Amino acid sequence: MGDEWIEKFISFLGMLPLKELLAGALGAFVGGYFTLKGARESHRLEFERSHVLQLESARRALILIRIEITSAWDVFYREYGKEILDEGKGEPHFSILPLSGSNFIVYESLLGELSSIEPAVAEKIVRVYSRARGLVENIKLNNREAEECCKAASEYIQAIDKDMLSMAGSRAAEDVKAEHYSMKALEHASIINMGGTSQAVRDLAVEVKESLDSLESDFKAAIDELDKQILLIKAKSKIA
């Protein structure tokens, strides 16, 4: 029975035109090959487009992060930093710098983009922001201590014998008030060791400035490297 079926199948194949069989098989093979090749090429281009978008996103993130941290330093130095850094070591600083709740919004929202750049540069950026956060927290503490010292001095002035001030005359009374106000503020600052807090602000400010100076060339190098990678991929894959 088996031999009979085999003979019938061979006989059936013999009835079919050989050229048509070969042409059909060849057509199917060629069509499948080019379909597979096209699919692979499309997948490769899509992958490289995605890679380019990732690199361009990292480039924009670097530029925005650089703008944020350098601008923050410029504002700090102009409005607060120069004054406190010009003071002597360990001196309490009574000026108050208003600070918002969120000081590094750009960095916090774009931190994930740093995965596409040189790890050593990303590490430096994270480190400088860590020090900047420490600086902000110490300024907030110094602000609170300055307010506490000013409050203690004001309460002391209000408690001074009014007759003693009136005897000195209006102009002299103001001088006496200013003298006693300053004396009491410094006395309270000594009690709460405000000088240590102010010095911590100075030390961190110096560290942040040194880190920023070191990071400037790294920012430029990292952006240039991303530009090279983007251009290379676009040229190789002819991506617009």
N, CA, C and O of each residue as an XYZ file, in Angstrom:
960
protein
N       0.823     -1.202      0.000
C       0.000      0.000      0.000
C       0.853      1.246      0.000
O       0.564      2.205     -0.716
N       1.913      1.236      0.807
C       2.802      2.387      0.880
C       3.504      2.633     -0.433
O       3.600      3.778     -0.874
N       3.989      1.608     -1.056
C       4.691      1.762     -2.340
C       3.759      2.317     -3.395
O       4.178      3.084     -4.262
N       2.507      1.936     -3.324
C       1.535      2.400     -4.321
C       1.327      3.912     -4.216
O       1.232      4.602     -5.231
N       1.257      4.429     -2.961
C       1.090      5.868     -2.756
C       2.324      6.640     -3.214
O       2.205      7.715     -3.801
N       3.470      6.108     -2.954
C       4.712      6.765     -3.397
C       4.745      6.871     -4.908
O       5.095      7.916     -5.456
N       4.373      5.772     -5.593
C       4.384      5.786     -7.062
C       3.394      6.813     -7.601
O       3.679      7.510     -8.575
N       2.198      6.906     -6.945
C       1.205      7.882     -7.393
C       1.718      9.310     -7.215
O       1.484     10.156     -8.078
N       2.437      9.604     -6.072
C       2.961     10.956     -5.806
C       4.025     11.334     -6.833
O       4.054     12.457     -7.338
N       4.916     10.348     -7.136
C       5.966     10.605     -8.134
C       5.340     10.855     -9.491
O       5.784     11.715    -10.252
N       4.299     10.086     -9.781
C       3.610     10.251    -11.058
C       2.969     11.632    -11.144
O       2.966     12.262    -12.201
N       2.406     12.110     -9.975
C       1.769     13.432     -9.949
C       2.788     14.538    -10.194
O       2.531     15.463    -10.965
N       3.959     14.443     -9.529
C       5.021     15.444     -9.737
C       5.462     15.480    -11.183
O       5.755     16.539    -11.736
N       5.505     14.295    -11.789
C       5.927     14.243    -13.188
C       4.967     14.946    -14.109
O       5.363     15.400    -15.183
N       3.690     15.050    -13.710
C       2.687     15.723    -14.533
C       2.826     17.245    -14.456
O       2.369     17.946    -15.358
N       3.453     17.771    -13.390
C       3.592     19.229    -13.238
C       4.752     19.743    -14.070
O       5.763     19.056    -14.216
N       4.613     20.977    -14.632
C       5.712     21.576    -15.408
C       6.884     21.891    -14.484
O       6.701     22.602    -13.496
N       8.075     21.388    -14.773
C       9.243     21.583    -13.915
C       9.646     23.049    -13.828
O      10.031     23.531    -12.763
N       9.557     23.751    -14.942
C       9.961     25.162    -14.953
C       9.079     26.000    -14.038
O       9.558     26.897    -13.344
N       7.775     25.695    -14.047
C       6.864     26.449    -13.190
C       7.141     26.190    -11.713
O       7.049     27.090    -10.877
N       7.486     24.922    -11.410
C       7.833     24.596    -10.030
C       9.057     25.368     -9.557
O       9.069     25.947     -8.471
N      10.087     25.362    -10.402
C      11.324     26.058    -10.050
C      11.105     27.559     -9.943
O      11.606     28.206     -9.024
N      10.355     28.105    -10.889
C      10.111     29.546    -10.883
C       9.328     29.955     -9.640
O       9.614     30.980     -9.020
N       8.338     29.143     -9.286
C       7.547     29.451     -8.100
C       8.372     29.406     -6.833
O       8.277     30.276     -5.967
N       9.199     28.349     -6.746
C      10.050     28.212     -5.549
C      11.043     29.351     -5.450
O      11.270     29.905     -4.375
N      11.646     29.701     -6.610
C      12.631     30.781     -6.620
C      11.982     32.113     -6.268
O      12.548     32.918     -5.528
N      10.780     32.335     -6.812
C      10.073     33.583     -6.515
C       9.738     33.713     -5.038
O       9.870     34.778     -4.435
N       9.302     32.593     -4.479
C       8.973     32.612     -3.048
C      10.201     32.897     -2.201
O      10.143     33.641     -1.222
N      11.321     32.285     -2.598
C      12.573     32.481     -1.855
C      13.040     33.929     -1.940
O      13.371     34.542     -0.925
N      13.067     34.474     -3.160
C      13.535     35.858     -3.357
C      12.615     36.838     -2.632
O      13.085     37.762     -1.968
N      11.305     36.633     -2.760
C      10.357     37.524     -2.089
C      10.537     37.493     -0.583
O      10.528     38.537      0.070
N      10.698     36.303     -0.033
C      10.902     36.182      1.408
C      12.191     36.825      1.866
O      12.249     37.448      2.926
N      13.240     36.664      1.045
C      14.552     37.225      1.396
C      14.487     38.744      1.486
O      14.943     39.340      2.461
N      13.914     39.365      0.453
C      13.872     40.825      0.429
C      12.894     41.388      1.464
O      13.098     42.484      1.987
N      11.850     40.644      1.750
C      10.932     41.066      2.811
C      11.645     41.065      4.160
O      11.507     42.006      4.942
N      12.404     40.011      4.428
C      13.161     39.911      5.675
C      14.232     40.985      5.752
O      14.446     41.591      6.802
N      14.910     41.216      4.621
C      15.959     42.241      4.589
C      15.365     43.621      4.843
O      15.936     44.430      5.574
N      14.205     43.881      4.227
C      13.551     45.171      4.429
C      13.133     45.379      5.873
O      13.261     46.473      6.423
N      12.629     44.304      6.481
C      12.208     44.395      7.880
C      13.393     44.668      8.804
O      13.306     45.462      9.740
N      14.512     43.979      8.510
C      15.712     44.195      9.324
C      16.236     45.623      9.167
O      16.639     46.244     10.150
N      16.233     46.143      7.946
C      16.721     47.494      7.686
C      15.828     48.524      8.373
O      16.310     49.501      8.948
N      14.517     48.287      8.303
C      13.578     49.196      8.952
C      13.786     49.196     10.467
O      13.737     50.248     11.104
N      14.017     48.023     11.034
C      14.256     47.912     12.474
C      15.558     48.605     12.864
O      15.627     49.268     13.899
N      16.588     48.452     12.035
C      17.881     49.089     12.322
C      17.754     50.612     12.296
O      18.266     51.303     13.177
N      17.066     51.125     11.274
C      16.894     52.577     11.166
C      16.086     53.123     12.340
O      16.392     54.190     12.872
N      15.065     52.391     12.736
C      14.244     52.829     13.861
C      15.069     52.851     15.154
O      14.933     53.756     15.977
N      15.919     51.846     15.312
C      16.790     51.795     16.488
C      17.756     52.973     16.497
O      17.976     53.587     17.541
N      18.331     53.290     15.348
C      19.314     54.374     15.282
C      18.637     55.738     15.431
O      19.221     56.656     16.007
N      17.414     55.878     14.919
C      16.664     57.121     15.152
C      16.408     57.309     16.639
O      16.549     58.411     17.171
N      16.031     56.224     17.304
C      15.785     56.277     18.737
C      17.061     56.646     19.495
O      17.022     57.411     20.458
N      18.187     56.093     19.049
C      19.471     56.396     19.679
C      19.837     57.866     19.505
O      20.319     58.511     20.436
N      19.602     58.390     18.296
C      19.885     59.803     18.033
C      19.019     60.695     18.927
O      19.515     61.665     19.499
N      17.741     60.374     19.048
C      16.848     61.153     19.907
C      17.315     61.125     21.357
O      17.229     62.129     22.065
N      17.809     59.972     21.795
C      18.315     59.841     23.162
C      19.541     60.724     23.367
O      19.663     61.395     24.391
N      20.448     60.722     22.394
C      21.656     61.550     22.490
C      21.314     63.034     22.439
O      21.899     63.832     23.172
N      20.371     63.408     21.579
C      19.959     64.814     21.480
C      19.287     65.266     22.773
O      19.462     66.406     23.202
N      18.522     64.377     23.389
C      17.885     64.695     24.670
C      18.931     64.901     25.763
O      18.799     65.801     26.593
N      19.975     64.060     25.762
C      21.062     64.202     26.741
C      21.811     65.513     26.515
O      22.219     66.171     27.473
N      21.989     65.890     25.259
C      22.676     67.147     24.936
C      21.885     68.350     25.470
O      22.453     69.253     26.084
N      20.576     68.347     25.229
C      19.738     69.438     25.736
C      19.766     69.488     27.262
O      19.812     70.564     27.859
N      19.737     68.303     27.885
C      19.770     68.244     29.347
C      21.053     68.858     29.896
O      21.021     69.617     30.865
N      22.178     68.530     29.275
C      23.464     69.092     29.715
C      23.470     70.612     29.628
O      23.926     71.292     30.547
N      22.963     71.141     28.520
C      22.940     72.594     28.329
C      22.062     73.260     29.385
O      22.445     74.274     29.969
N      20.883     72.685     29.628
C      19.957     73.271     30.601
C      20.484     73.160     32.027
O      20.332     74.089     32.821
N      21.104     72.027     32.353
C      21.677     71.851     33.694
C      22.812     72.851     33.915
O      22.930     73.441     34.990
N      23.636     73.034     32.899
C      24.738     74.001     33.008
C      24.199     75.411     33.239
O      24.720     76.150     34.075
N      23.152     75.784     32.497
C      22.553     77.105     32.665
C      22.000     77.269     34.074
O      22.183     78.311     34.704
N      21.316     76.227     34.569
C      20.700     76.323     35.895
C      21.746     76.514     36.992
O      21.617     77.421     37.813
N      22.776     75.672     37.015
C      23.724     75.713     38.123
C      24.601     76.960     38.074
O      24.918     77.532     39.117
N      25.002     77.392     36.861
C      25.828     78.601     36.769
C      25.016     79.851     37.087
O      25.525     80.782     37.711
N      23.747     79.874     36.658
C      22.886     81.017     36.969
C      22.612     81.091     38.467
O      22.608     82.173     39.055
N      22.382     79.923     39.080
C      22.146     79.890     40.527
C      23.362     80.416     41.287
O      23.225     81.154     42.263
N      24.555     80.027     40.827
C      25.763     80.522     41.493
C      25.904     82.034     41.330
O      26.257     82.725     42.286
N      25.633     82.554     40.141
C      25.757     83.995     39.894
C      24.825     84.787     40.809
O      25.224     85.807     41.372
N      23.589     84.321     40.955
C      22.630     85.004     41.836
C      23.104     84.923     43.281
O      23.085     85.921     44.001
N      23.524     83.747     43.702
C      24.008     83.568     45.075
C      25.179     84.502     45.366
O      25.193     85.186     46.390
N      26.162     84.531     44.463
C      27.368     85.321     44.721
C      27.051     86.815     44.741
O      27.570     87.560     45.571
N      26.189     87.241     43.812
C      25.865     88.671     43.715
C      25.072     89.150     44.932
O      25.330     90.233     45.458
N      24.112     88.346     45.375
C      23.196     88.800     46.411
C      23.615     88.417     47.832
O      23.082     88.955     48.803
N      24.568     87.488     47.954
C      24.874     86.967     49.299
C      26.312     86.504     49.441
O      26.978     86.810     50.430
N      26.788     85.766     48.450
C      28.076     85.096     48.572
C      29.270     86.008     48.759
O      30.120     85.756     49.614
N      29.343     87.073     47.961
C      30.513     87.956     48.057
C      30.631     88.551     49.456
O      31.720     88.628     50.023
N      29.501     88.966     49.996
C      29.495     89.590     51.319
C      29.966     88.621     52.398
O      30.814     88.968     53.220
N      29.422     87.412     52.397
C      29.780     86.465     53.458
C      31.202     85.947     53.286
O      31.887     85.679     54.273
N      31.658     85.801     52.031
C      33.023     85.315     51.804
C      34.071     86.370     52.142
O      35.220     86.035     52.430
N      33.677     87.643     52.106
C      34.620     88.725     52.448
C      34.804     88.866     53.958
O      35.743     89.521     54.410
N      33.924     88.261     54.728
C      34.021     88.352     56.191
C      35.093     87.402     56.719
O      35.541     86.493     56.019
N      35.488     87.630     57.954
C      36.522     86.807     58.559
C      36.037     85.409     58.898
O      34.835     85.170     59.012
N      36.960     84.506     59.054
C      36.626     83.116     59.369
C      35.926     83.028     60.717
O      36.395     83.583     61.711
N      34.812     82.333     60.737
C      34.082     82.114     61.978
C      33.168     83.250     62.381
O      32.507     83.161     63.416
N      33.106     84.331     61.587
C      32.224     85.448     61.932
C      30.775     85.099     61.584
O      30.523     84.532     60.520
N      29.824     85.424     62.454
C      28.413     85.191     62.124
C      27.954     86.175     61.052
O      28.353     87.339     61.050
N      27.127     85.700     60.158
C      26.634     86.535     59.053
C      25.139     86.736     59.258
O      24.376     85.770     59.311
N      24.720     88.008     59.374
C      23.339     88.297     59.757
C      22.419     88.626     58.580
O      21.221     88.820     58.786
N      22.937     88.693     57.364
C      22.070     88.932     56.211
C      21.243     87.678     55.935
O      21.670     86.559     56.215
N      20.058     87.890     55.383
C      19.150     86.777     55.082
C      18.933     86.682     53.575
O      18.600     87.670     52.920
N      19.125     85.481     53.037
C      18.906     85.228     51.607
C      17.621     84.416     51.451
O      17.585     83.248     51.838
N      16.566     85.014     50.889
C      15.317     84.261     50.685
C      15.538     83.103     49.707
O      16.175     83.277     48.668
N      15.019     81.940     50.038
C      15.166     80.756     49.186
C      13.812     80.105     48.967
O      12.975     80.061     49.869
N      13.607     79.602     47.757
C      12.354     78.918     47.442
C      12.433     77.463     47.880
O      13.491     76.982     48.286
N      11.308     76.769     47.795
C      11.280     75.363     48.188
C      12.032     74.470     47.221
O      12.695     73.520     47.636
N      11.931     74.771     45.918
C      12.602     73.972     44.881
C      13.642     74.843     44.186
O      13.300     75.775     43.458
N      14.902     74.534     44.416
C      15.976     75.364     43.880
C      16.659     74.761     42.654
O      17.361     75.463     41.926
N      16.455     73.466     42.423
C      17.144     72.797     41.303
C      16.145     71.966     40.488
O      16.317     70.758     40.324
N      15.111     72.622     39.986
C      14.028     71.930     39.273
C      14.535     71.272     37.996
O      14.164     70.136     37.700
N      15.376     71.969     37.237
C      15.876     71.440     35.962
C      16.673     70.160     36.195
O      16.436     69.142     35.545
N      17.616     70.223     37.125
C      18.453     69.051     37.420
C      17.604     67.863     37.868
O      17.803     66.742     37.400
N      16.672     68.106     38.764
C      15.854     67.020     39.309
C      14.976     66.376     38.236
O      14.721     65.172     38.288
N      14.510     67.170     37.260
C      13.635     66.632     36.225
C      14.413     65.953     35.096
O      13.856     65.126     34.375
N      15.695     66.294     34.935
C      16.489     65.768     33.812
C      17.604     64.824     34.253
O      18.443     64.436     33.439
N      17.622     64.457     35.517
C      18.698     63.616     36.039
C      18.853     62.321     35.251
O      19.973     61.858     35.033
N      17.731     61.730     34.820
C      17.781     60.467     34.086
C      18.508     60.552     32.758
O      18.999     59.541     32.255
N      18.586     61.748     32.180
C      19.249     61.928     30.887
C      20.769     61.776     30.981
O      21.437     61.582     29.965
N      21.312     61.864     32.190
C      22.767     61.809     32.346
C      23.334     60.425     32.057
O      24.553     60.264     31.984
N      22.475     59.426     31.891
C      22.951     58.069     31.610
C      23.611     57.959     30.243
O      24.338     57.000     29.983
N      23.364     58.939     29.359
C      23.919     58.879     27.998
C      25.265     59.578     27.871
O      25.850     59.585     26.787
N      25.775     60.171     28.958
C      27.053     60.880     28.861
C      28.137     60.121     29.620
O      27.872     59.133     30.305
N      29.354     60.611     29.476
C      30.504     59.984     30.124
C      30.249     59.868     31.633
O      29.942     60.869     32.282
N      30.373     58.653     32.202
C      30.080     58.462     33.630
C      30.858     59.399     34.555
O      30.327     59.857     35.567
N      32.113     59.684     34.207
C      32.926     60.553     35.073
C      32.343     61.966     35.126
O      32.359     62.609     36.176
N      31.826     62.451     33.984
C      31.223     63.785     33.934
C      29.902     63.784     34.699
O      29.615     64.708     35.459
N      29.101     62.739     34.492
C      27.828     62.630     35.215
C      28.070     62.618     36.723
O      27.317     63.228     37.482
N      29.117     61.927     37.151
C      29.445     61.861     38.579
C      29.809     63.240     39.118
O      29.421     63.592     40.233
N      30.551     64.023     38.334
C      30.924     65.371     38.767
C      29.696     66.269     38.899
O      29.598     67.071     39.828
N      28.764     66.126     37.961
C      27.545     66.933     38.005
C      26.733     66.591     39.250
O      26.251     67.481     39.951
N      26.585     65.297     39.519
C      25.849     64.869     40.713
C      26.530     65.400     41.972
O      25.862     65.820     42.917
N      27.871     65.377     41.980
C      28.615     65.832     43.158
C      28.437     67.330     43.398
O      28.252     67.755     44.539
N      28.492     68.135     42.333
C      28.372     69.580     42.510
C      26.963     69.948     42.970
O      26.786     70.876     43.759
N      25.952     69.214     42.471
C      24.591     69.480     42.936
C      24.412     69.035     44.380
O      23.671     69.664     45.136
N      25.075     67.969     44.763
C      25.007     67.525     46.152
C      25.584     68.587     47.082
O      25.025     68.862     48.143
N      26.705     69.181     46.679
C      27.312     70.244     47.492
C      26.439     71.500     47.483
O      26.322     72.195     48.492
N      25.831     71.777     46.332
C      24.958     72.947     46.242
C      23.746     72.789     47.159
O      23.301     73.752     47.784
N      23.217     71.568     47.233
C      22.098     71.321     48.152
C      22.540     71.545     49.604
O      21.816     72.135     50.406
N      23.744     71.058     49.919
C      24.273     71.285     51.263
C      24.424     72.767     51.558
O      24.160     73.215     52.674
N      24.853     73.531     50.551
C      25.002     74.981     50.711
C      23.644     75.620     50.984
O      23.517     76.469     51.866
N      22.633     75.210     50.224
C      21.285     75.757     50.413
C      20.769     75.461     51.823
O      20.215     76.341     52.481
N      20.951     74.234     52.279
C      20.463     73.858     53.611
C      21.169     74.656     54.706
O      20.545     75.036     55.697
N      22.460     74.909     54.532
C      23.195     75.694     55.534
C      22.800     77.161     55.486
O      22.790     77.826     56.522
N      22.474     77.679     54.307
C      21.989     79.065     54.219
C      20.642     79.184     54.925
O      20.391     80.159     55.633
N      19.771     78.181     54.727
C      18.479     78.197     55.414
C      18.665     78.200     56.939
O      17.971     78.918     57.659
N      19.609     77.388     57.412
C      19.892     77.351     58.845
C      20.448     78.689     59.305
O      20.062     79.190     60.361
N      21.351     79.273     58.525
C      21.925     80.571     58.884
C      20.839     81.653     58.903
O      20.863     82.543     59.753
N      19.892     81.574     57.966
C      18.762     82.514     57.950
C      17.972     82.428     59.250
O      17.639     83.450     59.850
N      17.674     81.204     59.683
C      16.895     81.022     60.914
C      17.649     81.559     62.130
O      17.071     82.193     63.013
N      18.943     81.289     62.152
C      19.741     81.768     63.286
C      19.874     83.291     63.265
O      19.888     83.930     64.317
N      19.969     83.863     62.074
C      20.036     85.330     61.966
C      18.738     85.953     62.467
O      18.757     86.955     63.182
N      17.612     85.354     62.087
C      16.316     85.852     62.557
C      16.213     85.736     64.081
O      15.676     86.624     64.743
N      16.727     84.643     64.624
C      16.695     84.433     66.074
C      17.537     85.489     66.792
O      17.124     86.025     67.820
N      18.715     85.785     66.245
C      19.601     86.796     66.858
C      18.973     88.191     66.772
O      19.037     88.974     67.721
N      18.371     88.484     65.629
C      17.735     89.794     65.461
C      16.546     89.947     66.403
O      16.315     91.025     66.950
N      15.802     88.875     66.586
C      14.674     88.919     67.509
C      15.153     89.145     68.934
O      14.570     89.948     69.662
N      16.215     88.443     69.344
C      16.759     88.613     70.697
C      17.260     90.042     70.902
O      17.068     90.625     71.969
N      17.904     90.604     69.874
C      18.421     91.969     69.976
C      17.280     92.979     70.053
O      17.343     93.938     70.823
N      16.233     92.759     69.248
C      15.086     93.681     69.266
C      14.389     93.658     70.615
O      14.022     94.706     71.147
N      14.206     92.469     71.170
C      13.558     92.352     72.477
C      14.406     93.024     73.562
O      13.875     93.619     74.500
N      15.700     92.920     73.423
C      16.597     93.544     74.400
C      16.487     95.066     74.330
O      16.438     95.741     75.358
N      16.448     95.599     73.105
C      16.341     97.056     72.935
C      15.047     97.565     73.534
O      15.022     98.621     74.167
N      13.959     96.812     73.335
C      12.662     97.227     73.876
C      12.662     97.240     75.401
O      11.888     97.954     76.039
N      13.550     96.431     75.961
C      13.599     96.334     77.432
C      14.542     97.353     78.064
O      14.587     97.480     79.288
N      15.303     98.088     77.230
C      16.240     99.080     77.780
C      15.462    100.212     78.443
O      14.388    100.605     77.989
N      16.020    100.710     79.501
C      15.379    101.805     80.246
C      15.166    102.995     79.328
O      16.137    103.582     78.851
N      13.922    103.364     79.071
C      13.603    104.476     78.180
C      14.158    105.795     78.709
O      14.539    106.668     77.929
N      14.206    105.943     80.047
C      14.734    107.176     80.620
C      16.202    107.346     80.261
O      16.653    108.462     80.005
N      16.970    106.216     80.241
C      18.395    106.291     79.909
C      18.582    106.753     78.467
O      19.492    107.530     78.177
N      17.729    106.281     77.569
C      17.833    106.671     76.165
C      17.420    108.123     75.978
O      18.057    108.858     75.223
N      16.366    108.540     76.656
C      15.876    109.915     76.480
C      16.885    110.922     77.006
O      16.984    112.028     76.475
N      17.635    110.561     78.040
C      18.650    111.462     78.589
C      19.764    111.704     77.586
O      20.411    112.750     77.629
N      20.001    110.758     76.682
C      21.096    110.907     75.726
C      20.716    111.775     74.542
O      21.588    112.147     73.757
N      19.415    112.116     74.386
C      18.985    112.895     73.229
C      18.613    111.969     72.087
O      19.059    110.822     72.053
N      17.804    112.446     71.153
C      17.257    111.595     70.096
C      18.341    110.991     69.211
O      18.313    109.791     68.934
N      19.302    111.809     68.760
C      20.347    111.283     67.879
C      21.237    110.296     68.620
O      21.544    109.218     68.112
N      21.650    110.678     69.834
C      22.509    109.782     70.616
C      21.750    108.519     70.993
O      22.341    107.443     71.087
N      20.446    108.642     71.209
C      19.650    107.480     71.579
C      19.680    106.440     70.469
O      19.770    105.242     70.740
N      19.607    106.885     69.234
C      19.658    105.956     68.106
C      21.016    105.268     68.047
O      21.104    104.077     67.747
N      22.082    106.030     68.337
C      23.421    105.428     68.351
C      23.536    104.391     69.457
O      24.130    103.330     69.267
N      22.961    104.707     70.620
C      22.996    103.779     71.743
C      22.205    102.514     71.410
O      22.626    101.402     71.727
N      21.043    102.705     70.762
C      20.219    101.561     70.359
C      20.988    100.653     69.396
O      21.013     99.433     69.559
N      21.620    101.279     68.382
C      22.357    100.501     67.372
C      23.505     99.735     68.021
O      23.777     98.583     67.685
N      24.174    100.414     68.968
C      25.308     99.781     69.638
C      24.840     98.585     70.460
O      25.443     97.514     70.397
N      23.769     98.764     71.228
C      23.260     97.689     72.064
C      22.631     96.572     71.224
O      22.704     95.395     71.575
N      22.020     96.965     70.120
C      21.415     95.958     69.209
C      22.504     95.040     68.655
O      22.366     93.817     68.667
N      23.576     95.640     68.175
C      24.681     94.862     67.612
C      25.327     93.989     68.678
O      25.652     92.828     68.431
N      25.508     94.558     69.860
C      26.139     93.824     70.954
C      25.298     92.593     71.331
O      25.827     91.499     71.533
N      23.978     92.800     71.421
C      23.100     91.702     71.824
C      23.006     90.641     70.735
O      22.951     89.449     71.036
N      22.987     91.065     69.463
C      22.926     90.110     68.361
C      24.179     89.233     68.347
O      24.090     88.016     68.184
N      25.351     89.862     68.520
C      26.603     89.108     68.553
C      26.662     88.180     69.766
O      27.169     87.061     69.684
N      26.136     88.661     70.885
C      26.137     87.842     72.103
C      25.280     86.584     71.900
O      25.685     85.483     72.273
N      24.107     86.757     71.311
C      23.232     85.613     71.087
C      23.826     84.678     70.026
O      23.700     83.456     70.119
N      24.479     85.276     69.012
C      25.122     84.460     67.979
C      26.197     83.571     68.578
O      26.390     82.433     68.151
N      26.894     84.103     69.573
C      27.930     83.324     70.246
C      27.325     82.170     71.029
O      27.878     81.071     71.074
N      26.178     82.441     71.646
C      25.515     81.410     72.455
C      25.081     80.230     71.587
O      25.238     79.077     71.988
N      24.540     80.509     70.407
C      24.018     79.425     69.550
C      25.059     78.956     68.523
O      24.755     78.144     67.648
N      26.291     79.476     68.640
C      27.383     79.111     67.716
C      27.008     79.382     66.251
O      27.239     78.553     65.371
N      26.434     80.545     66.020
C      26.061     80.924     64.663
C      27.286     81.094     63.773
O      27.216     80.899     62.559
N      28.402     81.457     64.383
C      29.639     81.608     63.597
C      30.016     80.313     62.889
O      30.538     80.333     61.775
N      29.745     79.181     63.550
C      30.035     77.885     62.934
C      29.151     77.627     61.728
O      29.601     77.079     60.722
N      27.884     78.027     61.835
C      26.960     77.862     60.703
C      27.377     78.731     59.530
O      27.395     78.275     58.387
N      27.710     79.979     59.813
C      28.136     80.896     58.743
C      29.420     80.415     58.079
O      29.596     80.562     56.869
N      30.319     79.836     58.883
C      31.565     79.327     58.315
C      31.299     78.114     57.425
O      31.970     77.924     56.410
N      30.317     77.293     57.808
C      29.957     76.147     56.969
C      29.447     76.629     55.613
O      29.718     76.011     54.583
N      28.704     77.742     55.623
C      28.237     78.331     54.358
C      29.432     78.755     53.513
O      29.465     78.496     52.310
N      30.404     79.399     54.131
C      31.600     79.846     53.387
C      32.356     78.654     52.806
O      32.732     78.661     51.634
N      32.572     77.642     53.623
C      33.344     76.475     53.176
C      32.655     75.775     52.008
O      33.308     75.397     51.036
N      31.338     75.604     52.102
C      30.607     74.946     51.021
C      30.571     75.810     49.768
O      30.623     75.293     48.652
N      30.481     77.128     49.950
C      30.482     78.030     48.791
C      31.799     77.905     48.023
O      31.809     77.896     46.792
N      32.892     77.812     48.750
C      34.202     77.653     48.104
C      34.259     76.324     47.356
O      34.763     76.268     46.234
N      33.749     75.256     47.964
C      33.750     73.938     47.313
C      32.906     73.940     46.044
O      33.314     73.387     45.023
N      31.728     74.564     46.107
C      30.852     74.627     44.933
C      31.525     75.400     43.804
O      31.483     74.979     42.648
N      32.140     76.523     44.137
C      32.817     77.335     43.120
C      33.957     76.562     42.474
O      34.111     76.592     41.253
N      34.754     75.874     43.275
C      35.860     75.079     42.726
C      35.338     73.963     41.825
O      35.917     73.689     40.774
N      34.250     73.325     42.233
C      33.666     72.243     41.427
C      33.114     72.783     40.115
O      33.256     72.147     39.071
N      32.490     73.944     40.164
C      31.940     74.553     38.947
C      33.048     74.933     37.969
O      32.918     74.724     36.763
N      34.126     75.487     38.486
C      35.260     75.858     37.618
C      35.833     74.621     36.944
O      36.179     74.655     35.763
N      35.932     73.533     37.692
C      36.462     72.282     37.144
C      35.503     71.670     36.133
O      35.931     71.039     35.167
N      34.203     71.857     36.358
C      33.179     71.222     35.529
C      32.959     71.925     34.203
O      32.440     71.322     33.264
N      33.343     73.188     34.112
C      33.076     73.968     32.899
C      33.652     73.307     31.647
O      32.953     73.175     30.643
N      34.901     72.897     31.696
C      35.510     72.239     30.537
C      34.878     70.871     30.271
O      34.796     70.436     29.122
N      34.431     70.192     31.338
C      33.776     68.890     31.180
C      32.432     69.030     30.467
O      32.072     68.194     29.639
N      31.690     70.094     30.793
C      30.434     70.349     30.100
C      30.676     70.477     28.597
O      29.986     69.853     27.792
N      31.652     71.284     28.236
C      31.947     71.522     26.816
C      32.379     70.235     26.121
O      31.919     69.935     25.019
N      33.264     69.476     26.768
C      33.753     68.223     26.178
C      32.620     67.220     25.999
O      32.554     66.532     24.980
N      31.729     67.133     26.985
C      30.620     66.178     26.915
C      29.644     66.549     25.802
O      29.157     65.674     25.087
N      29.357     67.839     25.652
C      28.454     68.292     24.584
C      29.084     68.055     23.217
O      28.402     67.626     22.287
N      30.381     68.331     23.089
C      31.081     68.084     21.819
C      31.061     66.596     21.463
O      30.880     66.238     20.299
N      31.245     65.739     22.452
C      31.238     64.296     22.205
C      29.860     63.819     21.753
O      29.757     62.979     20.860
N      28.811     64.347     22.360
C      27.457     63.995     21.941
C      27.195     64.463     20.516
O      26.561     63.751     19.736
N      27.674     65.648     20.171
C      27.517     66.160     18.805
C      28.187     65.224     17.787
O      27.629     64.943     16.726
N      29.382     64.753     18.127
C      30.099     63.844     17.233
C      29.334     62.540     17.031
O      29.211     62.052     15.907
N      28.822     61.980     18.125
C      28.072     60.721     18.034
C      26.812     60.891     17.187
O      26.478     60.029     16.374
N      26.126     62.003     17.385
C      24.887     62.259     16.630
C      25.189     62.386     15.136
O      24.499     61.787     14.311
N      26.207     63.156     14.792
C      26.568     63.349     13.383
C      27.031     62.046     12.737
O      26.714     61.778     11.578
N      27.777     61.240     13.483
C      28.278     59.966     12.954
C      27.127     59.011     12.632
O      27.107     58.392     11.568
N      26.184     58.897     13.543
C      25.040     57.998     13.327
C      24.188     58.488     12.159
O      23.747     57.691     11.331
N      23.959     59.799     12.092
C      23.156     60.353     11.005
C      23.815     60.150      9.652
O      23.154     59.819      8.667
N      25.145     60.356      9.615
C      25.870     60.174      8.352
C      25.885     58.721      7.912
O      25.727     58.428      6.726
N      26.070     57.822      8.847
C      26.143     56.400      8.540
C      24.806     55.838      8.088
O      24.736     55.010      7.180
N      23.742     56.307      8.741
C      22.419     55.755      8.447
C      21.595     56.649      7.519
O      20.482     56.302      7.123
N      22.171     57.816      7.181
C      21.471     58.783      6.319
C      20.131     59.178      6.919
O      19.105     59.235      6.242
N      20.185     59.452      8.238
C      18.993     59.899      8.954
C      18.965     61.415      8.918
O      19.974     62.067      9.185
N      17.818     61.971      8.590
C      17.703     63.426      8.526
C      17.724     64.024      9.934
O      17.637     65.242     10.089
